[in-house]
Amino acid sequence: VLRSARFEFRTREEAVAIARWLGALVPDSACTEFALLELMINAIEHGNLEIGAHPKSELVRAGALDAEIARRLAEPCYRDRVAWLDVLRSDDMTAYTVGDSGPGFAWQTVDEPGPDRPSGRGLSLVRQLSDSLAFNPTGNVVTVRLR
Amino acid sequence: MVQTSRSHDTATIRISGRFDFRCVKSFHAALDQGCATWVVDMSAVEYIDSAALGLLLLLRERAGNDPARVRIRHANGQPRDVLVMAKFDRMFVLED
C-alpha cells in the first residue's frame, strides 16, 4: 500500500506523467488527474518560471506560451528550479501538496477571470473539485485534499 | 490530436484523446483559417484541462463572441463536467 511519496518535476510533460500515474490509484481518476495537473502546471509556469497571470493570457492569445516556457526553462535564473509534489494517503482521503521554487503570489486576491481571459481558471476549478485547498502564507506551497 | 474539416461556411474542429496544453499549436493553426461558424466535435475527447478552456475562449473571441457561431458538440464524461464547472454552458451552445 502506498501511503506517502515525493515527486520532483520541472516540465509540464513530467507533470502529466506523475498526475496520470497517481490518478490511476484512485476511483475518480479524472478528477485527481485534473486537480494535480492544474496545480503542478501552475507551479511550473507561475511559480518556477514566474510567468504572471496577465502575461500568460497574452502569451496564450499569441500562441507563444510554449516558446516562452522553453526559453525560461533554459535560462540560468530558472533552469535549476525544481517543483515537488508530496502525497499522503489515508483510507478515504489523500492530501497532495505542491510546492515550487518561485517567490509565491497573493492567493488571497485572485479573482475568477472573465470570458475575455483565456487563462486563470485552473485554480478555481480545483477548488470546486476538492474537499479543501489551502496555500502557505507565501503562496508557493498549496495543499489539496481529494477523495 | 486536432483535425479540421470544412463544409461551406462551417469549419469542424475534431479533437481526439487529450485536449490539453499540447494541442495549443494545432488548435491555433485551425483558428487561423477563419470561418463563419465553427463546430468543435469533442466526441473522441477523453480529457480536457484548463488550457483547452482557454483555446475554446480564443475560438469564441475569433467568432466575434457570437454564441450562434460556435457550437461544442458531443462533450461527455470529464470534458463535459469541466465545461459545466467552468460555466462554459452559459457561454457556448453545448450540443449532444
Interface residues (C-beta under 8 A of the other chain):
Chain A: R12 V16 A30 C31 E33 F34 L37 E38 I41 S57 V60 R61 G63 L65 D66 P115 D116 R117 P118 S119 R121 G122 L125 Q128 L129
Chain B: D20 F21 V24 K25 H28 Y47 D49 S50 A51 L53 G54 L55 L57 L58 R60 E61 N65 G77 Q78 D81 V82 M85 A86 M91
